[in-house]
Amino acid sequence: MKKLTIGRLAQLAGVGVATVDRVLNERGGVAPETARKVLLAAREHGFNRVLPEAYQHPWRIEVILSANGSFFFQKA
């Protein structure tokens, strides 16, 4: 049996090579359903790599705003 490549995995999942790359490297920008299709195809065909468990949003940013009266924080 030949080694399963990213190109072949993309064909099996019905997506592009860039989409497979984004899913496998957890870069985001892929719909959750599409990511599930790629991961399912990879698991079913024995893709030789550690696969992500589930789709997660790539970033979460929290911002804390200060109510400081110093010159630096005042509006012009």
Helices and strands as residue ranges (DSSP letters): H 6-13, H 17-24, H 32-44, G 71-73
